[in-house]
Amino acid sequence: MLSEFLLAEMNRLGVQDALPLHRQLYEAMRRAMLDGKLAAGERLPSSRDLAQDLGLSRNTVVAAINQLGVEGYLVSRVGSGTYVNDNVPQINSARRARGGLRTLPTLAPARLSRRGEALAGSFCASELEVQPFTPGIADFSAFPLALWQRLQNKHWRMTYPDMLDYATAGGYAPLRRAIADYLRVFRSVQLDADQVIVTSGTQQSLELCARLLADHGDTVWVEDPAYWGAVKAFMATGLHLHPVPVDEQGIRPGASDDAHAPRLIYVTPSHQYPTGSVMSLPRRHQLLQTARTHNAWVLEDDYDSEYRFSGPPISSLEGLDTDGRVLYMGTFSKVLYPGIKLGYLVVPKSLVESFRQAHYDLNRPGQMPLQAALAEFIEMGHFSSALRRARQGYAERRQLLLESLRLLLGDADGPFISGADQGLHLCLRLPPGTDDRALAQRIGQQGLTVRPLSAYCLQRQDLRGLVIGYGYAPLAEIARCGRLLTDTVIRAGASR
C-alpha cells in the first residue's frame, strides 16, 4: 500500500537525516515514483486523503506535492486531480514489462581518469595528521590569536566595498610592499613590490607557474627525493616529471639529464625537502647555467628559510639570477598558522602583467581584509616578534631531539643526521637495505608520526631514512618522544 511505503521511507529519512516532515514526504514520494511504486500516469490520492492516511497536516502534504510539481514529477489536471508525469524515469534495477521481467543493463563502475588515479593514490592527505614528529607541520599554538582577531575585526569594520571584491592587482598593495621589503633585506631577493603576486600558498604558486610557463607534456626537472606537493601540482597540470638526484650539495644534474630538456626546474635550495641538504654556491651557479642553456625557468621554493640555527643565513637563488629566469615563492604558513592560506610568488618583471591577469582569471583571488590585517601585522613588527619567538622555540626543540638521537649516532657505517641546521625537520639517514617504511609504521604504533625517506623517492632505490619534524612536538614531550623513537629504531636493528 502506498501510505505504508511512504511512512516507512519517511521514518528512515527522519532517523538518518533528521529532515523536516514536508521534506521527508517529498523524498519518499519521489523515491516511490523513481522505483515504480507510483507508475507514470497514475493518479495520486487527494491531499486531504493522503494527509489522513499518513497522519500529517494537510499543509505538510500540500508543500511536498507542490515541490514535486515544480520539479516536474507531478502534473495537475483541472477537475481531475494530480498525476505522476508520464516523463518520470524509473531507475529500479528490474521492472515488469510485457512478456516478463526486463533487467536494465549493468552500468560500468565510475572511475577516475589516469591522472586522477595517480593523484589520489599517492601520499594521501589522510596521512598528514598532526602528531609529534610529523614533518612539515609548524607549531601554531603560540600564535597571538587575540591580537590577530583585533586586527581582522578592525579591517572588517572599516572595509570598503572594493575590499570585498576580487583582487585584480595581484594582492593588497601594502601587503605586497611589506613582503618585498622583507625579502630584499632578509633573503637578498631582487624585486619591486609590483613583482609580488599574493597567492593562497605554495601549491597555488606552483600550479600558476606550471600553467603559464609550460605546455601539457613539457618536462619539469624535480629533485629526487622530492616534495610530494610539488609532484602532485605538476602531475595535475599534465607535465612530464624527470627526477634528478640530490646529494649533500643539492640537485645534481648530469649529462644523462640534459637529454631530457626541461621547461621548468623545481628546487628547494635553502633546505632541500626532505633530505635537508643545502645547495652549494657552485651548484647554484651550475643550475642557473643549465637553465640558461635549456632556456628553462627555475622555480625556487623557499618554504622554511626563516629558520636557520647555525651559520649565516643562506641567500636566495633568485639573488644570483642575472637573466630573470628564477621565480621565487614562499608562504606564511610556517611562521603564522597553516590555515591562513596566504603565500607569495615573485615573478620576473617581464611576466608581471601576464601572471596578474591569469591569476585573476583562473583563481579569482580575494581575502582582501585578511591581507590587510596581515600587512598591518607585519608593519607593526608583530611578524618579526612571532618569528623571533618561533626561532627560539624551534631551536630548543631541535637541540633536545638531537640529544635524544645521540645513541643512534657514532658508527661510521650507521645512521647519521642531515638537514639539522635549518628548517623544521631533519633526516635520520639509515643504512642501505633498511626497511624504513616498516620502521615508520612501528614508530607510528607509539603515537608518533615520521615519514620514510624512500617514500619521497621517484626513481632512486639507494636512500633509506626517517624524516622527522620537530615543529609541532611540544617542548616538554620532545625528550620522551625522542627516547621512544630511538628505542624503536634500536629494537628494529636499524642502528647497526
C-alpha positions as CSV (number, residue, x, y, z in Angstrom):
1,M,0.0,0.0,0.0
2,L,1.3,3.5,-0.9
3,S,0.8,5.0,2.5
4,E,2.7,2.2,4.2
5,F,5.7,2.6,1.8
6,L,5.7,6.4,2.3
7,L,5.5,6.0,6.1
8,A,8.4,3.5,6.2
9,E,10.5,5.7,3.9
10,M,9.8,8.8,5.9
11,N,10.7,7.0,9.1
12,R,14.1,6.0,7.6
13,L,14.8,9.5,6.4
14,G,13.8,11.1,9.7
15,V,16.2,8.8,11.6
16,Q,19.1,9.1,9.2
17,D,19.0,12.7,8.0
18,A,16.6,14.4,10.5
19,L,14.8,16.1,7.6
20,P,11.6,18.2,8.3
21,L,8.3,16.4,7.6
22,H,7.5,18.0,4.3
23,R,11.0,17.2,3.0
24,Q,10.7,13.6,4.3
25,L,7.4,13.2,2.4
26,Y,8.8,14.8,-0.7
27,E,11.8,12.4,-0.7
28,A,9.6,9.4,0.0
29,M,7.1,10.2,-2.9
30,R,10.0,10.9,-5.3
31,R,11.5,7.6,-4.4
32,A,8.2,5.9,-5.0
33,M,7.9,7.3,-8.4
34,L,11.5,6.5,-9.4
35,D,11.2,2.9,-8.1
36,G,8.0,2.4,-10.0
37,K,5.7,2.1,-6.9
38,L,3.9,5.1,-8.3
39,A,3.7,4.4,-12.1
40,A,3.8,7.1,-14.8
41,G,0.3,8.4,-15.3
42,E,-1.0,7.1,-12.0
43,R,-3.4,9.4,-10.1
44,L,-2.5,10.4,-6.5
45,P,-4.9,10.4,-3.6
46,S,-6.2,13.8,-2.8
47,S,-4.1,15.9,-0.4
48,R,-6.8,15.5,2.2
49,D,-6.9,11.7,2.0
50,L,-3.1,11.4,1.9
51,A,-2.8,13.7,5.0
52,Q,-5.4,11.5,6.8
53,D,-3.6,8.2,5.8
54,L,-0.2,9.5,6.9
55,G,-1.3,11.3,10.0
56,L,0.2,14.6,8.7
57,S,-1.2,18.1,8.4
58,R,-2.6,19.0,5.0
59,N,-0.2,21.9,4.8
60,T,2.7,19.4,5.0
61,V,1.3,17.3,2.3
62,V,0.5,20.2,0.0
63,A,4.1,21.6,0.4
64,A,5.6,18.3,-0.7
65,I,3.2,17.9,-3.7
66,N,3.8,21.5,-4.8
67,Q,7.6,21.0,-4.7
68,L,7.2,17.8,-6.8
69,G,5.0,19.7,-9.2
70,V,7.6,22.4,-9.6
71,E,10.3,19.9,-10.4
72,G,8.2,18.1,-13.0
73,Y,7.4,14.9,-11.2
74,L,3.7,15.6,-10.9
75,V,1.1,17.3,-13.1
76,S,-2.3,18.7,-12.1
77,R,-5.3,18.4,-14.3
78,V,-8.2,20.8,-13.5
79,G,-11.2,19.0,-12.3
80,S,-9.4,15.6,-12.4
81,G,-6.6,15.5,-9.8
82,T,-2.9,15.2,-9.6
83,Y,-1.0,12.6,-11.7
84,V,2.6,11.2,-12.0
85,N,4.1,12.8,-15.0
86,D,4.5,10.4,-18.0
87,N,8.1,11.6,-18.4
88,V,9.3,10.5,-14.9
89,P,12.1,7.9,-15.5
90,Q,12.2,4.7,-13.4
91,I,15.6,3.7,-12.1
92,N,14.8,0.4,-10.3
93,S,17.2,-2.3,-11.4
94,A,14.3,-4.5,-12.7
95,R,10.8,-3.7,-13.6
96,R,7.9,-5.6,-15.0
97,A,7.2,-5.2,-18.7
98,R,5.0,-7.1,-21.2
99,G,6.4,-10.6,-21.6
100,G,8.0,-10.9,-18.2
101,L,10.8,-9.2,-16.2
102,R,13.2,-6.9,-18.0
103,T,16.6,-6.2,-16.4
104,L,18.2,-2.9,-17.0
105,P,21.8,-3.1,-18.4
106,T,24.5,-3.0,-15.7
107,L,26.4,0.3,-15.7
108,A,30.2,0.3,-15.7
109,P,31.6,1.5,-12.4
110,A,32.6,5.1,-12.3
111,R,36.3,5.6,-12.4
112,L,38.8,8.4,-12.2
113,S,41.0,9.5,-15.0
114,R,44.5,8.0,-15.2
115,R,45.8,11.3,-13.8
116,G,43.1,11.3,-11.1
117,E,44.1,7.8,-10.0
118,A,47.7,8.8,-9.8
119,L,46.9,11.9,-7.8
120,A,44.6,10.1,-5.4
121,G,46.8,7.1,-5.0
122,S,50.0,8.7,-3.7
123,F,50.7,10.3,-0.4
124,C,47.1,11.0,0.6
125,A,46.2,13.9,2.8
126,S,44.8,11.5,5.4
127,E,48.4,10.6,6.3
128,L,49.1,14.2,7.4
129,E,47.5,14.0,10.8
130,V,49.2,16.3,13.4
131,Q,51.3,14.2,15.8
132,P,54.7,14.7,17.4
133,F,57.5,14.5,14.8
134,T,55.2,14.9,11.8
135,P,57.3,16.6,9.1
136,G,56.2,19.9,7.6
137,I,54.0,20.9,10.5
138,A,54.6,24.2,12.4
139,D,53.6,24.9,16.0
140,F,50.8,27.4,15.8
141,S,49.7,27.1,19.5
142,A,51.7,30.2,20.4
143,F,50.3,32.4,17.7
144,P,49.0,35.7,19.1
145,L,45.3,34.9,18.4
146,A,43.7,37.8,20.4
147,L,45.9,40.4,18.6
148,W,45.2,38.8,15.2
149,Q,41.4,38.8,15.9
150,R,41.6,42.5,16.8
151,L,43.4,43.3,13.5
152,Q,40.9,41.3,11.4
153,N,37.9,42.9,13.2
154,K,39.3,46.3,12.6
155,H,39.7,45.8,8.9
156,W,36.3,44.2,8.6
157,R,34.7,47.2,10.3
158,M,36.4,49.7,8.1
159,T,36.3,47.6,4.9
160,Y,35.2,49.5,1.7
161,P,33.1,47.8,-0.9
162,D,36.1,47.3,-3.2
163,M,37.8,45.3,-0.5
164,L,35.1,42.7,-0.8
165,D,35.7,42.2,-4.5
166,Y,38.3,40.0,-6.2
167,A,41.9,41.2,-6.2
168,T,42.8,42.4,-9.6
169,A,46.3,43.8,-8.9
170,G,48.0,40.7,-7.6
171,G,47.1,41.3,-4.0
172,Y,46.7,44.1,-1.4
173,A,49.3,46.8,-2.2
174,P,50.6,47.4,1.4
175,L,51.0,43.6,1.8
176,R,53.0,43.3,-1.4
177,R,55.2,46.2,-0.3
178,A,55.7,44.6,3.1
179,I,56.7,41.3,1.5
180,A,59.0,43.0,-0.9
181,D,60.8,44.9,1.9
182,Y,61.2,41.7,3.9
183,L,62.6,39.6,1.0
184,R,65.0,42.3,0.0
185,V,66.5,42.6,3.5
186,F,66.4,39.0,4.7
187,R,66.5,36.8,1.6
188,S,68.6,39.0,-0.8
189,V,65.8,38.8,-3.4
190,Q,66.0,41.5,-6.1
191,L,62.5,42.8,-6.6
192,D,60.0,45.6,-6.6
193,A,56.6,45.3,-4.9
194,D,54.9,45.1,-8.3
195,Q,56.6,41.7,-8.9
196,V,54.9,40.2,-5.9
197,I,51.7,38.1,-6.5
198,V,49.8,37.1,-3.4
199,T,48.5,33.6,-3.7
200,S,46.8,31.1,-1.4
201,G,50.1,29.3,-0.8
202,T,52.9,27.4,-2.4
203,Q,50.5,24.9,-4.1
204,Q,48.7,27.7,-6.0
205,S,52.0,29.3,-6.8
206,L,53.3,26.1,-8.3
207,E,50.2,25.4,-10.3
208,L,50.2,29.0,-11.7
209,C,53.8,28.7,-12.8
210,A,53.1,25.3,-14.4
211,R,50.1,26.6,-16.3
212,L,51.7,29.8,-17.6
213,L,55.2,28.7,-18.3
214,A,54.8,25.1,-19.6
215,D,52.5,23.3,-22.0
216,H,50.9,19.9,-21.5
217,G,53.6,17.2,-21.8
218,D,56.6,19.5,-21.2
219,T,59.3,18.3,-18.9
220,V,59.9,19.5,-15.4
221,W,63.0,18.6,-13.5
222,V,62.2,17.7,-9.9
223,E,64.6,16.8,-7.1
224,D,64.8,13.1,-6.2
225,P,63.7,12.6,-3.4
226,A,61.0,15.2,-3.9
227,Y,58.4,17.3,-2.1
228,W,55.2,15.4,-2.7
229,G,53.1,18.6,-3.0
230,A,55.1,19.8,-6.0
231,V,55.0,16.4,-7.6
232,K,51.2,16.5,-7.4
233,A,50.9,20.0,-8.7
234,F,52.9,19.1,-11.8
235,M,51.1,15.9,-12.3
236,A,47.8,17.8,-12.1
237,T,48.9,20.2,-14.8
238,G,49.9,17.5,-17.2
239,L,53.7,17.9,-17.1
240,H,56.2,15.1,-17.5
241,L,58.3,14.6,-14.4
242,H,62.0,14.0,-14.8
243,P,63.7,13.1,-11.4
244,V,67.2,14.5,-10.8
245,P,69.2,13.0,-7.9
246,V,70.1,15.1,-4.8
247,D,73.3,14.8,-2.8
248,E,74.7,16.8,0.1
249,Q,75.2,19.8,-2.2
250,G,71.6,19.8,-3.6
251,I,70.3,18.8,-7.0
252,R,73.0,17.2,-9.2
253,P,72.1,17.1,-12.9
254,G,74.4,15.2,-15.2
255,A,74.8,14.6,-18.9
256,S,72.1,12.0,-19.0
257,D,69.6,14.5,-17.6
258,D,70.5,17.0,-20.3
259,A,68.9,14.6,-22.8
260,H,65.5,15.4,-21.1
261,A,65.5,19.1,-21.8
262,P,63.5,20.9,-19.1
263,R,61.0,23.6,-19.5
264,L,60.8,24.0,-15.7
265,I,63.3,23.2,-12.9
266,Y,61.8,22.9,-9.4
267,V,64.2,23.2,-6.4
268,T,64.3,23.8,-2.7
269,P,67.9,25.1,-2.5
270,S,68.0,26.6,1.0
271,H,66.8,23.4,2.8
272,Q,66.0,20.5,0.4
273,Y,62.9,18.7,1.2
274,P,63.1,16.0,2.5
275,T,66.9,15.4,2.8
276,G,67.7,18.8,4.3
277,S,70.8,19.4,2.1
278,V,71.7,23.0,1.3
279,M,72.6,23.8,-2.3
280,S,76.3,24.9,-2.6
281,L,77.3,28.1,-4.3
282,P,79.0,26.2,-7.2
283,R,75.9,24.0,-7.7
284,R,73.7,27.1,-7.7
285,H,75.7,28.7,-10.5
286,Q,75.7,25.4,-12.4
287,L,71.9,25.2,-12.1
288,L,71.5,28.8,-13.4
289,Q,73.8,28.0,-16.3
290,T,71.8,24.8,-17.1
291,A,68.6,26.8,-17.1
292,R,70.2,29.3,-19.5
293,T,71.4,26.5,-21.8
294,H,67.9,24.9,-22.0
295,N,66.0,28.2,-21.9
296,A,64.2,26.9,-18.8
297,W,62.5,28.6,-15.9
298,V,63.7,27.9,-12.3
299,L,61.1,27.6,-9.6
300,E,62.7,28.3,-6.2
301,D,60.6,27.1,-3.2
302,D,62.0,28.8,-0.1
303,Y,59.5,27.2,2.2
304,D,61.2,27.4,5.6
305,S,64.2,29.7,5.0
306,E,63.2,31.8,8.1
307,Y,64.6,29.1,10.4
308,R,68.4,28.7,10.4
309,F,70.1,27.6,13.6
310,S,73.8,27.6,12.8
311,G,75.9,29.7,10.5
312,P,74.8,32.8,8.5
313,P,71.5,32.8,6.5
314,I,71.7,31.3,3.1
315,S,70.8,33.9,0.4
316,S,68.2,33.1,-2.2
317,L,69.0,31.5,-5.6
318,E,67.0,34.3,-7.1
319,G,69.6,36.8,-5.8
320,L,72.2,35.2,-8.1
321,D,70.0,35.3,-11.1
322,T,71.0,37.8,-13.8
323,D,68.8,36.5,-16.6
324,G,65.3,36.8,-15.0
325,R,64.8,33.1,-15.1
326,V,64.0,32.4,-11.4
327,L,60.5,32.6,-9.9
328,Y,60.7,32.7,-6.1
329,M,57.9,31.5,-3.8
330,G,57.3,31.4,-0.1
331,T,54.5,31.0,2.4
332,F,53.3,32.5,5.7
333,S,52.0,29.1,6.9
334,K,55.3,28.1,8.6
335,V,55.5,31.3,10.7
336,L,51.9,32.1,11.4
337,Y,49.5,29.2,11.0
338,P,48.7,26.7,8.2
339,G,45.1,27.7,7.8
340,I,46.0,31.3,6.9
341,K,46.4,30.1,3.3
342,L,48.5,33.0,2.1
343,G,51.7,32.8,0.2
344,Y,53.6,34.9,-2.4
345,L,55.2,34.4,-5.8
346,V,57.9,36.8,-7.1
347,V,57.9,36.8,-10.9
348,P,60.3,38.5,-13.3
349,K,59.2,41.9,-14.4
350,S,58.5,40.7,-18.0
351,L,55.9,38.3,-16.6
352,V,54.1,40.5,-14.1
353,E,51.1,41.6,-16.2
354,S,50.6,38.1,-17.6
355,F,50.7,36.5,-14.2
356,R,48.3,39.0,-12.7
357,Q,45.8,38.6,-15.4
358,A,46.0,34.8,-15.4
359,H,45.8,34.6,-11.6
360,Y,42.7,36.7,-11.7
361,D,41.1,34.7,-14.5
362,L,42.0,31.2,-13.1
363,N,41.8,31.7,-9.3
364,R,39.6,34.7,-8.6
365,P,41.8,35.8,-5.7
366,G,40.3,37.7,-2.8
367,Q,40.5,37.7,1.0
368,M,41.5,41.4,0.9
369,P,40.5,42.1,4.6
370,L,42.7,39.2,5.6
371,Q,45.6,40.5,3.5
372,A,45.1,44.0,5.0
373,A,45.3,42.5,8.6
374,L,48.5,40.7,7.7
375,A,50.0,43.8,6.2
376,E,49.4,45.7,9.4
377,F,50.7,42.7,11.4
378,I,54.0,42.9,9.5
379,E,54.2,46.7,9.5
380,M,53.7,46.9,13.3
381,G,56.5,44.5,14.0
382,H,54.4,41.6,15.1
383,F,55.6,39.3,12.4
384,S,59.2,39.8,13.4
385,S,58.3,39.2,17.0
386,A,56.4,36.0,16.1
387,L,59.3,34.8,14.0
388,R,61.9,35.5,16.8
389,R,59.8,33.6,19.3
390,A,59.4,30.7,16.9
391,R,63.1,30.5,16.1
392,Q,63.9,30.3,19.8
393,G,61.3,27.6,20.4
394,Y,62.3,25.5,17.5
395,A,66.0,25.8,18.3
396,E,65.3,24.4,21.8
397,R,63.2,21.5,20.3
398,R,65.8,20.8,17.7
399,Q,68.6,20.6,20.4
400,L,66.5,18.2,22.6
401,L,65.7,16.0,19.6
402,L,69.4,15.8,18.6
403,E,70.3,14.8,22.1
404,S,67.6,12.1,22.1
405,L,69.0,10.7,18.9
406,R,72.6,10.7,20.0
407,L,72.5,7.0,20.9
408,L,71.9,6.1,17.3
409,L,75.0,8.0,16.0
410,G,78.7,7.4,16.1
411,D,79.2,4.3,14.0
412,A,80.8,5.2,10.7
413,D,78.6,2.8,8.8
414,G,75.5,3.5,10.9
415,P,72.8,6.2,10.9
416,F,73.7,9.9,10.5
417,I,71.7,13.1,10.5
418,S,71.3,15.5,7.6
419,G,69.5,18.8,7.3
420,A,69.5,19.8,11.0
421,D,71.0,23.2,10.6
422,Q,67.8,24.8,9.2
423,G,64.1,24.4,8.9
424,L,61.5,22.4,10.9
425,H,62.7,18.9,10.2
426,L,65.8,16.7,10.0
427,C,66.5,13.5,8.2
428,L,67.8,10.4,10.1
429,R,69.7,8.6,7.3
430,L,69.7,4.8,7.8
431,P,72.0,2.1,6.4
432,P,71.1,0.8,2.9
433,G,68.7,-2.2,3.0
434,T,66.8,-0.9,6.0
435,D,63.1,-1.2,5.6
436,D,62.3,2.4,6.5
437,R,58.6,2.1,5.7
438,A,58.1,-0.8,8.1
439,L,60.1,1.1,10.7
440,A,58.0,4.2,10.3
441,Q,54.9,2.1,10.8
442,R,56.4,0.7,14.1
443,I,57.1,4.2,15.3
444,G,53.5,5.1,14.4
445,Q,52.3,2.5,16.8
446,Q,54.0,4.5,19.5
447,G,51.8,7.5,18.7
448,L,54.5,9.3,16.7
449,T,54.5,10.2,13.0
450,V,57.6,10.1,10.9
451,R,58.0,9.6,7.2
452,P,60.1,7.0,5.4
453,L,62.7,8.7,3.2
454,S,62.2,6.1,0.5
455,A,58.5,7.2,0.2
456,Y,59.7,10.5,-1.3
457,C,61.9,8.9,-3.9
458,L,60.7,8.9,-7.5
459,Q,63.3,6.6,-9.1
460,R,66.1,6.2,-6.6
461,Q,66.4,2.9,-4.7
462,D,69.5,3.8,-2.6
463,L,68.1,6.1,0.1
464,R,66.7,4.9,3.4
465,G,65.9,7.1,6.4
466,L,63.3,8.8,8.6
467,V,62.1,12.3,8.0
468,I,61.4,13.8,11.5
469,G,59.7,17.1,12.1
470,Y,60.1,18.9,15.4
471,G,57.9,21.9,14.6
472,Y,54.7,20.6,16.2
473,A,56.1,18.4,19.0
474,P,55.6,20.1,22.4
475,L,58.9,21.0,24.1
476,A,58.0,19.1,27.2
477,E,57.4,15.9,25.1
478,I,60.5,16.0,22.9
479,A,62.7,14.1,25.2
480,R,60.1,11.4,25.9
481,C,59.1,11.1,22.3
482,G,62.7,11.1,21.2
483,R,63.5,8.2,23.5
484,L,60.6,6.2,22.2
485,L,61.8,6.8,18.6
486,T,65.4,5.9,19.5
487,D,64.3,2.7,21.3
488,T,62.2,1.6,18.4
489,V,65.0,2.2,15.9
490,I,67.4,0.2,18.1
491,R,65.0,-2.7,18.6
492,A,64.4,-2.8,14.9
493,G,68.1,-3.2,14.3
494,A,68.3,-0.3,12.0
495,S,71.1,1.3,14.1
496,R,73.6,-1.4,13.3
